[in-house]
Amino acid sequence: MLTTNESSVYDLLGVGIGPSNLSTAALIAPYNQQVNSIFFDDKSEFNWYPGMLFPDATIQVSILKDLVTMVDPTSQFTFLNFLKETGRLYMFASKGQFDGLKRREFVQYFKWAVARMQNLHFMSTVQRIEYKDDCFEVTVNDVSYKAKNLAMGAGLSANVPGFCRKHIGSGMVHSSQFLTSNVDFSGKRIMVVGGGQSGAEVILFLLKEEERLPLSVQWISSNYNFLPLENTPFSNELYTPKYSDYFYNLHKEDKEKLLERQKFTSDGVSEKTLSDIYETIYNYKFLRDIDILDFYPGTYFTNAERTENCFCAEVTLKEKSSAVQYMDVDIIVLATGFNYQQHKCLEPLDGYISTTDGKYDVAEDFSIVTTKDMKGKIYIHNGARHVRGVADPNLSLLAWRSAKIINALMEQKVYNTEIDKSLLSWDKLTIMKNGFRARAI
């Protein structure tokens, strides 16, 4: 943690040190002589959703989609170099398993990368950002820093329904805090809300602890079934630079339709997790005569009231003429995902920043569009799903997005971000779509 201000004006100041800004810092490291950069985070150390680091949880992307490899496989910050430097490369290769990497090992990799950089500072809260004299003035722990450009990488916020917010911490927890909240679920009646990967991982964790089994578990999902992740090569084409550029050039109404249609390329459950849950329930039901889990697909969680000893949860079954059902539960786990929220520290810049429907307008280089002239730019991570598609919050385009930002920052083609080919001809589709609209006019 820095305790005094340095007099220099930084070329880039990063707010938040998650995987996104960590990728930017790693890719900018070879150019530290040309680019003076610094990154701040209010956490005491790097961590990546510690409340969801279940023992069997895996990442849902290739190990090649690390901090740097997809744009610079020769970088010192690759996952493969981490394996070599930590003395496990041959053992990793001997496993013969390059998919389904444990999330805990990827966190080890991130922390290893953090330890190799000197411009990352933790326990440093960014309180306020103003624009003065053609420069950003950033207040960190009551100390002022100046920067020509910003990289906002503060991450996503837990999506908590409005009627739940007053109950958080009193028997209700978001899945992102499940492990760190030390929830005692043995012998309790549990409701898990959310049919995606996070909800499935919570369910599996609850069922794996045989000596601490809950009394009962209700699994609520608004989807018509507990659906698998779309993980075919064609689905993965949506997580490529070519498709991101194609999506960026679509009209707003087309983007909204596609985002809904493509949701299960990111929001579905891995087939292994679903199979493990099914196998576990089968064994309990038929081998041990334990009936513990009730499934509620096609059901909305619509209200919760705290009674003296438990929650009275209201769920609405949409396939049965919106029939309402009430159930008493002791603990509610909200596996309801994450939202991108506008940064409070940027509020002093509201007069400069362009938004539409409460979301930042984002330019092609991942900078926020401004309504007034600014010399520098505010680059944004994980805040462009509405303009860049389903891949934006995902690890898949982490390195590519950072490379785009660095190219724009240095005003030269430092990294080649356009060399990759795609099996699907998104460029042709863009031309056809634009041509069709031109003729329609």
matplotlib code that plots the C-alpha trace (Angstrom):
import matplotlib.pyplot as plt

x = [0.0, 1.3, 1.4, 2.5, 1.7, 4.2, 4.6, 4.4, 1.3, 0.4, -0.4, -2.9, -4.5, -6.5, -9.4, -9.9, -7.5, -9.6, -8.7, -9.5, -7.1, -4.6, -4.6, -4.1, -1.2, 0.4, 0.2, 1.5, 4.4, 6.8, 6.2, 6.6, 9.4, 7.0, 3.8, 3.7, 0.9, -0.5, -3.5, -5.5, -7.9, -9.5, -9.2, -6.3, -5.0, -6.0, -8.9, -11.5, -14.9, -13.6, -17.2, -17.5, -14.2, -15.9, -13.4, -14.7, -15.6, -13.9, -13.4, -15.6, -13.0, -9.8, -6.6, -5.4, -7.8, -5.7, -4.4, -2.3, -1.9, -4.6, -2.6, 0.9, 1.7, 5.3, 4.5, 6.0, 2.5, 1.0, -0.7, 1.8, 4.7, 3.0, 2.9, 6.6, 7.7, 5.8, 7.2, 4.1, 4.2, 5.0, 2.5, -0.1, 0.6, 0.6, -3.0, -4.0, -6.8, -6.8, -10.5, -12.2, -9.3, -10.1, -11.0, -8.7, -5.7, -6.6, -6.7, -3.2, -2.2, -3.7, -1.9, 1.4, 1.0, 0.2, 3.4, 5.4, 4.2, 5.2, 2.5, -0.5, -1.5, -4.1, -5.8, -6.2, -9.7, -10.5, -12.9, -13.4, -12.4, -12.5, -11.3, -9.1, -6.6, -6.9, -6.2, -8.0, -7.5, -8.0, -8.4, -7.1, -7.0, -7.3, -4.2, -4.5, -3.0, -3.1, -3.6, -4.0, -6.3, -8.3, -9.0, -12.1, -11.9, -13.9, -15.9, -19.6, -21.9, -24.1, -27.7, -29.9, -33.7, -35.1, -37.3, -34.3, -31.9, -33.1, -32.6, -29.0, -26.9, -29.8, -30.1, -30.1, -26.8, -25.8, -23.9, -20.8, -20.5, -21.6, -18.3, -17.1, -20.3, -19.8, -23.4, -24.3, -26.7, -26.6, -30.1, -31.6, -34.3, -32.5, -33.8, -31.4, -32.6, -31.1, -30.7, -27.3, -23.8, -23.5, -26.8, -25.8, -22.4, -24.1, -26.5, -23.7, -21.7, -24.7, -25.3, -21.6, -21.2, -22.9, -22.1, -23.7, -26.7, -29.5, -32.9, -34.2, -33.3, -35.6, -34.0, -35.8, -35.2, -37.2, -36.0, -38.3, -35.6, -32.2, -30.4, -26.8, -24.2, -24.1, -20.5, -20.2, -17.5, -20.2, -21.4, -17.8, -17.6, -19.7, -16.6, -14.2, -12.9, -14.6, -18.0, -17.5, -16.8, -19.8, -22.1, -20.8, -21.9, -25.5, -28.5, -29.6, -32.8, -30.9, -28.4, -31.1, -32.8, -29.4, -28.4, -31.6, -31.2, -27.6, -27.9, -27.2, -23.8, -22.8, -25.7, -26.2, -24.7, -21.8, -22.9, -20.5, -22.1, -25.6, -24.6, -23.0, -26.1, -28.3, -26.1, -25.9, -29.7, -30.2, -27.9, -29.6, -33.1, -32.6, -29.6, -30.1, -33.8, -33.1, -35.4, -33.7, -34.0, -37.1, -36.8, -38.8, -38.2, -40.4, -40.7, -40.1, -38.9, -41.3, -41.1, -39.7, -40.8, -38.8, -40.7, -39.5, -37.7, -37.5, -38.3, -41.7, -40.8, -43.2, -42.7, -44.8, -45.2, -45.5, -46.6, -49.6, -51.5, -49.1, -50.1, -48.5, -46.9, -45.4, -42.7, -40.9, -37.2, -34.3, -31.7, -32.0, -29.1, -29.4, -27.6, -29.0, -26.0, -24.3, -25.0, -22.7, -23.3, -22.0, -19.0, -19.7, -16.2, -17.1, -20.1, -18.2, -17.8, -21.5, -21.5, -18.9, -20.1, -22.6, -25.2, -28.2, -30.9, -28.6, -25.7, -22.4, -22.1, -18.9, -16.7, -15.0, -11.8, -13.7, -13.6, -16.7, -18.2, -18.0, -20.3, -17.6, -14.0, -11.6, -7.9, -7.8, -10.1, -11.9, -11.5, -14.0, -13.8, -16.9, -19.2, -20.0, -22.2, -25.0, -22.8, -20.2, -22.3, -22.4, -18.6, -17.9, -18.1, -16.4, -12.7, -12.7, -11.8, -9.9, -6.5, -7.9, -9.9, -6.8, -4.8, -7.4, -7.1, -3.3, -3.2, -5.6, -3.7, -0.3, -1.8, -0.1, -0.5, 1.4, -0.6, -2.2, -5.8, -7.1, -5.2, -7.6, -9.8, -13.4, -15.1, -18.3, -18.1, -19.3, -17.7, -19.9, -23.0, -22.2, -21.9, -25.1, -27.0, -25.8, -26.6, -30.1, -30.8, -29.5, -31.8, -34.7, -34.3]
y = [0.0, 3.5, 6.0, 9.0, 10.5, 10.4, 13.6, 12.0, 12.0, 8.4, 7.4, 4.8, 4.4, 1.3, 1.1, -2.5, -5.4, -8.4, -10.6, -7.8, -5.2, -7.9, -8.8, -5.2, -4.8, -8.1, -7.1, -3.5, -4.8, -5.1, -1.4, -0.1, 2.2, 3.9, 3.7, 4.7, 2.8, 2.1, 0.0, 0.2, -2.2, -1.9, -5.6, -6.6, -9.0, -10.5, -12.9, -14.1, -14.8, -16.6, -17.3, -19.6, -21.5, -24.9, -27.8, -29.2, -25.9, -25.6, -22.8, -23.0, -21.8, -23.2, -22.7, -20.8, -18.0, -16.8, -13.2, -13.0, -16.1, -15.3, -12.2, -12.9, -16.6, -15.7, -13.5, -14.4, -14.2, -17.3, -20.1, -22.5, -20.4, -20.5, -24.3, -24.4, -21.8, -23.7, -27.1, -28.8, -28.6, -32.3, -33.5, -31.2, -32.7, -36.2, -35.7, -35.5, -33.1, -29.6, -28.8, -28.5, -26.8, -26.3, -22.7, -22.8, -23.5, -20.5, -18.3, -19.6, -18.5, -15.1, -14.6, -15.8, -13.1, -10.4, -11.3, -10.6, -7.0, -4.0, -1.5, -3.2, -1.8, -3.3, -1.9, 1.2, 2.6, 4.8, 7.3, 10.0, 10.8, 14.3, 15.9, 18.9, 20.6, 18.0, 15.3, 12.8, 13.6, 10.4, 10.3, 7.1, 6.7, 10.5, 10.9, 12.5, 11.0, 12.3, 10.2, 10.8, 7.7, 5.3, 1.6, 0.7, -2.9, -3.0, -6.0, -7.0, -6.6, -9.3, -9.2, -9.2, -8.8, -5.7, -7.5, -9.6, -6.7, -6.2, -9.9, -10.3, -11.5, -12.9, -16.4, -15.1, -15.0, -14.4, -17.3, -15.2, -15.1, -18.6, -20.1, -16.9, -16.4, -19.7, -20.8, -23.7, -25.7, -29.1, -30.2, -27.0, -26.4, -24.7, -22.9, -22.2, -19.7, -19.8, -22.6, -21.6, -22.9, -21.0, -22.5, -26.0, -25.7, -24.7, -27.7, -30.1, -28.8, -29.2, -32.8, -33.8, -33.1, -36.4, -35.8, -32.3, -32.9, -30.3, -31.5, -30.5, -28.5, -26.7, -25.7, -22.9, -21.9, -19.6, -21.7, -24.5, -27.1, -27.3, -26.6, -27.4, -24.9, -24.7, -25.6, -26.7, -25.3, -23.2, -21.8, -20.9, -18.9, -16.3, -15.8, -14.7, -11.2, -11.6, -12.1, -9.3, -6.9, -8.2, -7.8, -4.3, -3.1, -4.5, -2.3, -2.0, -4.1, -6.9, -7.0, -7.3, -10.2, -12.1, -11.6, -13.4, -16.2, -16.8, -16.8, -20.5, -20.2, -18.6, -19.1, -22.9, -25.6, -27.8, -31.3, -32.8, -30.8, -31.8, -35.4, -35.3, -33.8, -36.4, -39.3, -38.0, -37.7, -41.1, -42.7, -40.9, -41.8, -45.5, -46.6, -44.8, -44.0, -40.3, -37.9, -34.5, -32.4, -30.9, -29.3, -26.3, -25.5, -22.8, -21.0, -17.5, -16.5, -13.5, -12.6, -13.5, -12.5, -13.2, -14.8, -15.5, -18.7, -18.9, -17.4, -17.7, -17.8, -17.1, -18.7, -18.4, -21.3, -19.8, -23.0, -23.3, -20.1, -18.2, -20.3, -19.1, -21.4, -20.7, -22.7, -22.3, -22.4, -21.6, -20.4, -18.9, -18.9, -16.4, -17.8, -14.9, -13.8, -10.4, -7.0, -4.3, -1.1, 2.4, 3.3, 5.6, 7.1, 8.3, 10.3, 13.6, 13.0, 12.5, 15.7, 14.1, 10.6, 9.4, 6.8, 5.1, 3.4, 3.6, 1.9, 3.5, 4.1, 2.3, 3.0, 0.5, 0.7, -0.1, 3.6, 5.3, 7.8, 11.3, 14.2, 16.8, 17.1, 15.1, 14.6, 11.2, 8.2, 6.0, 2.4, -0.1, -3.8, -6.0, -3.1, -3.6, -6.7, -4.6, -3.5, -6.3, -9.4, -12.4, -12.7, -9.4, -10.5, -13.8, -14.7, -15.6, -12.2, -11.0, -10.7, -9.4, -6.6, -5.6, -5.6, -3.3, -0.9, -0.9, -0.2, 2.7, 4.0, 3.9, 5.0, 2.3, -1.4, -2.9, -6.1, -7.6, -7.9, -8.8, -11.9, -14.5, -16.4, -17.5, -20.5, -18.4, -15.4, -12.7, -10.0, -11.1, -11.1, -7.5, -6.4, -8.2, -6.8, -3.2, -3.6, -4.9, -2.0, 0.5, -0.9, -1.0, 2.7]
z = [0.0, -0.9, 2.0, 0.1, -3.2, -6.0, -8.1, -11.5, -13.7, -14.5, -18.1, -16.8, -13.3, -12.8, -10.4, -9.1, -9.4, -10.6, -13.5, -16.0, -14.8, -13.9, -17.5, -18.5, -16.1, -17.3, -21.0, -20.3, -18.2, -21.2, -21.9, -18.3, -19.6, -22.0, -19.9, -16.3, -14.7, -11.3, -10.0, -6.8, -5.0, -1.6, -0.8, 1.5, -1.1, -4.5, -4.5, -7.0, -5.5, -2.4, -1.3, -4.4, -4.3, -3.8, -3.8, -7.1, -8.8, -12.2, -14.7, -17.8, -20.3, -21.9, -19.9, -22.9, -22.1, -19.3, -18.6, -21.8, -24.0, -26.6, -27.7, -26.5, -25.8, -25.3, -22.2, -18.8, -17.4, -19.2, -17.3, -18.8, -17.4, -14.0, -14.2, -15.1, -12.4, -9.7, -10.6, -11.8, -15.7, -16.2, -13.6, -15.2, -18.6, -17.2, -16.0, -19.7, -18.7, -20.1, -19.6, -16.3, -14.5, -10.8, -10.0, -7.0, -9.3, -11.5, -8.4, -7.5, -11.0, -10.6, -7.2, -8.7, -11.4, -8.8, -6.9, -10.1, -10.5, -8.5, -9.6, -7.9, -4.6, -2.2, 0.8, -1.3, -1.7, -4.6, -3.1, -5.8, -9.3, -10.8, -14.0, -13.6, -15.9, -18.6, -16.1, -13.8, -10.2, -8.2, -4.4, -2.9, 0.9, 1.1, -1.1, -4.5, -7.7, -11.2, -14.3, -18.0, -18.5, -16.3, -16.5, -14.5, -13.5, -10.2, -11.3, -11.0, -8.1, -6.6, -8.1, -5.0, -5.5, -3.9, -1.4, -0.2, 0.6, 4.2, 4.9, 3.7, 6.6, 8.7, 7.2, 3.6, 1.6, -2.0, -3.5, -3.9, -0.1, 0.6, 1.9, 3.6, 5.5, 7.3, 6.8, 9.1, 7.0, 8.7, 9.7, 8.2, 5.5, 2.6, -0.4, -3.3, -5.9, -9.3, -11.9, -13.3, -12.5, -9.2, -7.9, -9.1, -7.3, -4.1, -4.4, -5.1, -2.1, 0.2, -0.9, -0.8, 2.9, 4.1, 7.8, 7.6, 5.3, 5.4, 6.5, 3.0, 0.0, -2.4, -5.8, -7.5, -11.1, -13.4, -16.4, -17.6, -16.7, -15.2, -18.4, -19.5, -20.7, -24.5, -25.0, -28.6, -30.9, -32.7, -29.3, -28.5, -31.7, -29.8, -27.5, -30.2, -31.2, -34.6, -33.1, -30.5, -33.4, -35.4, -32.4, -31.7, -35.1, -34.8, -34.1, -30.5, -30.9, -32.6, -29.7, -27.1, -28.9, -29.4, -25.8, -24.6, -27.2, -26.3, -22.5, -22.0, -23.6, -20.3, -17.8, -18.3, -15.9, -16.9, -17.9, -15.3, -12.5, -13.6, -13.9, -10.4, -8.9, -10.6, -9.5, -5.9, -5.7, -7.2, -4.6, -1.7, -2.9, -3.8, -1.9, 1.4, 1.3, 1.8, 0.0, 0.4, -2.8, -4.4, -7.8, -8.8, -12.5, -14.1, -10.8, -9.7, -6.2, -5.5, -1.9, 1.5, 5.0, 8.2, 11.0, 14.4, 13.5, 9.8, 6.4, 4.8, 1.1, -1.7, -5.0, -8.2, -10.5, -14.0, -15.7, -13.5, -14.1, -11.8, -8.8, -5.6, -3.1, 0.4, 2.1, 5.4, 5.1, 7.5, 5.0, 1.5, -0.9, -3.7, -6.8, -8.8, -10.7, -11.0, -12.4, -13.7, -11.7, -12.4, -10.3, -7.4, -7.6, -11.1, -10.0, -10.1, -13.8, -14.6, -16.6, -19.0, -19.3, -21.9, -20.9, -22.4, -20.3, -17.3, -19.0, -20.1, -23.9, -24.8, -27.9, -30.1, -28.0, -24.7, -23.6, -22.2, -24.6, -23.3, -23.9, -23.3, -24.6, -22.5, -23.2, -21.7, -21.8, -19.2, -20.3, -18.9, -18.2, -17.9, -18.6, -22.3, -22.5, -23.9, -26.8, -27.1, -26.4, -24.0, -23.9, -22.3, -18.6, -19.4, -19.2, -22.9, -24.3, -21.3, -23.0, -26.3, -24.5, -22.6, -25.8, -27.5, -24.6, -24.6, -28.4, -27.9, -24.9, -26.7, -30.0, -31.9, -32.8, -29.9, -30.0, -33.1, -32.2, -35.7, -36.8, -35.6, -38.0, -37.5, -39.0, -39.3, -41.6, -39.2, -41.5, -44.4, -42.2, -41.1, -44.7, -45.7, -42.7, -43.4, -47.0, -46.3, -44.0, -46.6, -49.2, -46.8, -46.2]

ax = plt.figure().add_subplot(projection="3d")
ax.plot(x, y, z, "-o")
ax.set_aspect("equal")
plt.show()
